[in-house]
């Protein structure tokens, strides 16, 4: 694999290697960097982007190892939880395999075992049902995780069933519901609760599920009309009139064509431009890459909106500095 030696200062001063410089702002905003080209030669309409990048796979494997470690430190209900975790891993692996195939344009509905396995995983195990009486609170957490899994499994099946070579079915107009396990995650991740091994186990199971459901959401969003910032992700970005740099989990390559949709947080303007990936560099110890995108001939009004955003940011910084000096 080719290694890119990147000077950090150069990254933020130049996007296209010829020394073009712009004023820039570092902002937290809503942004979507989506593939600019799609293939219609596979079973299903697909981009050339690798959604299951080494970062996503690495994060998934890391969470699995944490869950296995959690099990080793549990005494009560350990045997039952080992059985549930084993079943959960099998369900996650099945969802991952179908998700990965979908992301690469292959339809697993051609395999007869897919529907059989879907129906199998949509049943609660006897072991899980035992917790209803033995530990109602644990049962409620586990049931919430499975309810989200069942929803995404059914949604995945509908996408596979209704999509074609030239069209990807978009479920519910990309309006993804929230689930009890999403609300539970904040409680489970509370630092005070991390002393309890069972709580850590439940938290890591939820995070593992989210790794894979987020991939399905990204696949759906990238292939859909993408003008509504409600569905874009939050990111800290370095923005200029000539390009943008940010962190991503998807695996882009140098010279990939992309569509960039961004909300300017101060002026509340939205812009959409075509771009090219010009730099990719991994961040050691993290599950993402930093990428830099060079905007391709952005319209004058877009450049003007970005310039005003940067000027507002600079004026705000000057006002803050003046205030601190004054007091």
C-alpha positions as CSV (number, residue, x, y, z in Angstrom):
1,X,0.0,0.0,0.0
2,X,1.4,3.4,-0.9
3,X,2.3,5.6,2.0
4,X,1.6,9.3,1.9
5,X,4.1,11.5,3.7
6,X,2.1,14.5,4.8
7,X,3.4,17.8,6.3
8,X,0.5,19.0,8.6
9,X,1.1,22.6,7.8
10,X,1.1,21.9,4.1
11,X,-2.2,20.1,4.4
12,X,-4.0,23.1,5.8
13,X,-2.4,25.5,3.4
14,X,-2.8,23.7,0.2
15,X,-5.3,21.2,-1.2
16,X,-4.1,20.5,-4.7
17,X,-0.3,20.5,-4.5
18,X,0.3,23.7,-6.4
19,X,0.4,26.0,-3.3
20,X,-3.0,27.6,-3.7
21,X,-3.8,29.3,-0.4
22,X,-7.0,30.5,1.2
23,X,-8.1,31.9,4.5
24,X,-9.7,29.1,6.5
25,X,-11.8,28.5,9.6
26,X,-12.0,25.5,11.9
27,X,-15.6,24.9,12.7
28,X,-17.9,22.2,14.1
29,X,-20.8,21.8,11.7
30,X,-23.0,19.3,9.8
31,X,-21.4,17.9,6.7
32,X,-21.7,15.0,4.3
33,X,-19.0,13.8,1.9
34,X,-20.6,11.3,-0.4
35,X,-19.4,9.3,-3.4
36,X,-19.7,11.3,-6.6
37,X,-20.1,8.3,-8.9
38,X,-22.1,5.1,-8.7
39,X,-22.0,1.8,-10.6
40,X,-24.9,0.2,-12.4
41,X,-23.1,-2.9,-13.4
42,X,-23.7,-4.9,-10.2
43,X,-26.8,-6.5,-8.8
44,X,-27.6,-3.4,-6.9
45,X,-26.9,0.3,-7.4
46,X,-23.6,1.0,-5.5
47,X,-20.8,3.5,-5.1
48,X,-17.1,2.6,-5.2
49,X,-16.6,3.6,-1.6
50,X,-15.4,1.0,0.9
51,X,-17.8,1.4,3.9
52,X,-16.3,-1.5,5.8
53,X,-12.9,0.2,6.0
54,X,-10.1,-1.1,8.2
55,X,-11.3,1.5,10.7
56,X,-14.8,0.1,10.9
57,X,-13.6,-3.5,11.0
58,X,-11.0,-2.5,13.6
59,X,-13.6,-0.8,15.8
60,X,-16.0,-3.8,15.5
61,X,-13.2,-6.3,16.5
62,X,-12.1,-4.0,19.3
63,X,-15.6,-4.0,20.8
64,X,-16.0,-7.7,20.4
65,X,-12.7,-8.2,22.4
66,X,-14.0,-5.9,25.1
67,X,-17.2,-7.8,25.3
68,X,-15.3,-11.1,25.7
69,X,-13.2,-9.6,28.4
70,X,-16.3,-8.3,30.2
71,X,-17.7,-11.8,30.2
72,X,-14.5,-13.1,32.0
73,X,-15.2,-10.8,34.9
74,X,-18.9,-11.7,35.4
75,X,-20.0,-14.2,38.0
76,X,-23.8,-14.0,38.2
77,X,-25.6,-15.3,35.1
78,X,-22.2,-15.8,33.4
79,X,-23.2,-19.0,31.6
80,X,-26.5,-17.5,30.3
81,X,-24.7,-14.3,29.2
82,X,-22.1,-16.3,27.4
83,X,-24.8,-18.0,25.4
84,X,-26.5,-14.7,24.7
85,X,-23.3,-13.0,23.6
86,X,-22.5,-16.0,21.3
87,X,-25.9,-15.6,19.7
88,X,-25.5,-11.8,19.4
89,X,-22.1,-12.2,17.7
90,X,-23.7,-14.6,15.2
91,X,-26.5,-12.1,14.5
92,X,-24.0,-9.2,14.1
93,X,-21.8,-11.3,11.8
94,X,-24.8,-12.2,9.6
95,X,-25.9,-8.5,9.4
96,X,-22.3,-7.5,8.6
97,X,-22.0,-10.0,5.7
98,X,-25.2,-8.9,4.1
99,X,-24.3,-5.2,4.7
100,X,-20.9,-5.6,3.1
101,X,-22.4,-7.4,0.1
102,X,-24.9,-4.6,-0.3
103,X,-22.2,-2.0,-0.1
104,X,-20.4,-3.8,-2.9
105,X,-23.5,-4.1,-5.1
106,X,-24.2,-7.8,-4.5
107,X,-27.7,-9.0,-3.6
108,X,-27.6,-11.8,-1.0
109,X,-31.3,-12.5,-1.6
110,X,-30.0,-14.8,-4.4
111,X,-28.9,-17.1,-1.6
112,X,-31.8,-19.1,-0.2
113,X,-30.4,-19.1,3.3
114,X,-30.8,-15.4,3.7
115,X,-34.5,-15.3,4.5
116,X,-34.2,-18.4,6.6
117,X,-31.5,-16.8,8.7
118,X,-33.5,-13.5,9.0
119,X,-36.4,-15.4,10.4
120,X,-34.1,-17.2,12.8
121,X,-32.6,-14.1,14.2
122,X,-36.0,-12.4,14.6
123,X,-36.8,-14.8,17.5
124,X,-35.7,-14.2,21.1
125,X,-33.7,-17.1,22.4
126,X,-35.0,-19.1,25.4
127,X,-31.9,-17.9,27.4
128,X,-32.8,-14.3,26.9
129,X,-36.4,-14.9,27.9
130,X,-35.2,-16.4,31.2
131,X,-33.9,-13.0,32.2
132,X,-37.4,-11.7,32.3
133,X,-37.9,-13.3,35.7
134,X,-34.3,-13.7,37.0
135,X,-33.1,-10.1,36.2
136,X,-35.9,-7.9,34.7
137,X,-33.6,-4.8,34.4
138,X,-30.9,-6.8,32.5
139,X,-33.7,-8.3,30.3
140,X,-35.0,-4.8,29.5
141,X,-31.6,-3.6,28.3
142,X,-31.0,-6.7,26.2
143,X,-34.5,-6.6,24.7
144,X,-33.9,-3.0,23.7
145,X,-30.7,-3.9,21.9
146,X,-32.5,-6.7,20.0
147,X,-35.4,-4.6,19.0
148,X,-33.1,-2.2,17.3
149,X,-31.3,-5.1,15.6
150,X,-34.6,-6.5,14.4
151,X,-35.6,-3.2,12.9
152,X,-32.4,-2.8,11.0
153,X,-32.4,-6.4,9.9
154,X,-35.9,-6.0,8.4
155,X,-34.9,-2.6,6.8
156,X,-31.8,-4.2,5.3
157,X,-34.0,-7.0,3.8
158,X,-36.4,-4.4,2.3
159,X,-33.5,-2.5,0.7
160,X,-32.2,-5.8,-0.8
161,X,-35.7,-6.8,-2.0
162,X,-36.7,-3.5,-3.6
163,X,-33.4,-2.2,-5.1
164,X,-32.2,-2.6,-8.7
165,X,-29.1,-2.0,-10.7
166,X,-30.1,1.6,-11.2
167,X,-31.9,2.4,-8.0
168,X,-31.3,1.9,-4.3
169,X,-34.5,1.7,-2.2
170,X,-34.4,4.4,0.5
171,X,-36.3,3.3,3.6
172,X,-38.6,5.9,5.2
173,X,-37.0,8.7,3.3
174,X,-33.9,8.3,5.5
175,X,-36.0,9.1,8.6
176,X,-34.4,6.7,11.0
177,X,-36.2,6.2,14.4
178,X,-34.5,6.3,17.8
179,X,-34.7,3.3,20.1
180,X,-34.7,2.7,23.8
181,X,-31.1,1.3,23.5
182,X,-30.0,4.7,22.1
183,X,-31.4,6.4,25.2
184,X,-29.9,3.8,27.4
185,X,-26.5,4.2,26.0
186,X,-25.9,7.6,27.7
187,X,-26.8,6.0,31.0
188,X,-24.6,3.0,30.4
189,X,-21.7,5.1,29.3
190,X,-21.9,7.2,32.5
191,X,-18.5,7.1,34.2
192,X,-20.0,6.2,37.5
193,X,-21.6,3.1,36.0
194,X,-18.4,1.8,34.3
195,X,-17.4,0.1,37.6
196,X,-20.1,-2.5,37.0
197,X,-18.9,-5.2,34.5
198,X,-22.4,-6.0,33.4
199,X,-23.0,-2.4,32.6
200,X,-19.9,-2.2,30.5
201,X,-20.9,-5.4,28.7
202,X,-24.3,-3.9,27.8
203,X,-22.7,-0.7,26.7
204,X,-20.2,-2.4,24.4
205,X,-23.0,-4.6,22.9
206,X,-24.9,-1.4,22.0
207,X,-21.8,0.2,20.5
208,X,-21.1,-2.9,18.5
209,X,-24.6,-2.9,17.0
210,X,-24.3,0.8,16.2
211,X,-21.1,0.3,14.2
212,X,-23.0,-1.8,11.8
213,X,-26.3,0.0,11.7
214,X,-24.4,3.2,11.0
215,X,-23.0,1.6,7.9
216,X,-26.4,0.8,6.6
217,X,-27.5,4.3,7.2
218,X,-24.5,5.7,5.4
219,X,-25.1,3.4,2.4
220,X,-28.7,4.6,2.2
221,X,-27.9,8.3,2.7
222,X,-25.1,8.3,0.1
223,X,-27.5,7.0,-2.6
224,X,-30.4,9.2,-1.8
225,X,-31.2,12.9,-2.3
226,X,-28.9,14.6,0.2
227,X,-30.1,18.1,0.5
228,X,-31.5,17.9,4.1
229,X,-28.8,18.6,6.7
230,X,-30.9,16.8,9.3
231,X,-29.4,13.5,8.2
232,X,-25.8,14.7,7.9
233,X,-23.2,13.9,10.5
234,X,-21.4,16.4,12.9
235,X,-17.7,17.0,12.3
236,X,-14.9,19.4,13.1
237,X,-13.7,20.6,9.7
238,X,-11.0,22.9,8.3
239,X,-12.9,24.9,5.7
240,X,-11.8,27.3,3.0
241,X,-13.0,28.6,-0.4
242,X,-10.9,25.9,-2.0
243,X,-11.6,22.8,0.0
244,X,-12.3,21.1,3.3
245,X,-10.5,18.7,5.6
246,X,-12.2,16.4,8.1
247,X,-12.3,12.9,9.7
248,X,-14.1,10.0,8.0
249,X,-14.5,6.2,8.6
250,X,-15.3,5.4,5.0
251,X,-12.3,4.5,2.9
252,X,-11.7,7.0,0.2
253,X,-8.8,7.0,-2.3
254,X,-6.8,9.8,-3.8
255,X,-8.6,11.2,-6.8
256,X,-12.0,9.8,-5.8
257,X,-14.8,12.1,-7.0
258,X,-17.2,13.2,-4.2
259,X,-20.2,15.4,-3.5
260,X,-19.7,17.8,-0.5
261,X,-22.8,19.1,1.3
262,X,-22.1,21.5,4.2
263,X,-24.0,23.7,6.6
264,X,-22.2,27.0,7.4
265,X,-22.9,27.3,11.1
266,X,-22.7,31.1,11.6
267,X,-24.5,32.3,8.5
268,X,-26.7,29.2,8.3
269,X,-26.1,28.9,4.6
270,X,-26.0,25.5,2.9
271,X,-23.8,24.7,-0.1
272,X,-23.2,21.7,-2.4
273,X,-20.0,21.4,-4.5
274,X,-18.3,18.7,-6.4
275,X,-14.8,17.7,-5.2
276,X,-11.8,15.5,-5.5
277,X,-10.0,13.6,-2.7
278,X,-6.5,15.0,-2.7
279,X,-5.1,13.7,0.5
280,X,-5.7,10.7,2.8
281,X,-3.8,10.0,6.0
282,X,-4.6,7.7,8.9
283,X,-4.6,8.9,12.5
284,X,-2.7,6.5,14.7
285,X,-4.7,4.9,17.5
286,X,-8.0,6.2,16.1
287,X,-10.7,4.5,14.0
288,X,-10.8,7.1,11.2
289,X,-8.8,8.8,8.4
290,X,-8.3,12.5,7.8
291,X,-9.1,13.5,4.3
292,X,-8.7,16.7,2.3
293,X,-11.1,17.5,-0.5
294,X,-10.3,20.0,-3.3
295,X,-13.5,21.8,-4.5
296,X,-13.9,21.6,-8.3
297,X,-14.7,25.1,-9.7
298,X,-17.1,26.1,-6.8
299,X,-19.7,28.7,-8.0
300,X,-19.1,32.3,-7.1
301,X,-22.0,32.4,-4.7
302,X,-20.6,29.4,-2.8
303,X,-17.2,31.0,-2.5
304,X,-18.8,34.2,-1.3
305,X,-20.8,32.4,1.4
306,X,-17.7,30.5,2.6
307,X,-15.7,33.7,2.6
308,X,-18.4,35.5,4.7
309,X,-18.4,32.5,7.1
310,X,-14.7,32.7,7.6
311,X,-14.8,36.5,8.0
312,X,-17.5,36.1,10.7
313,X,-15.3,33.5,12.5
314,X,-12.3,35.7,12.3
315,X,-14.2,38.7,13.6
316,X,-15.6,36.7,16.5
317,X,-12.1,35.5,17.3
318,X,-10.8,39.1,17.3
319,X,-13.7,40.3,19.5
320,X,-13.0,37.5,22.0
321,X,-9.3,38.4,22.1
322,X,-10.1,42.1,22.6
323,X,-12.4,41.3,25.4
324,X,-9.8,39.2,27.2
325,X,-7.2,41.9,26.8
326,X,-9.6,44.5,28.1
327,X,-10.3,42.6,31.3
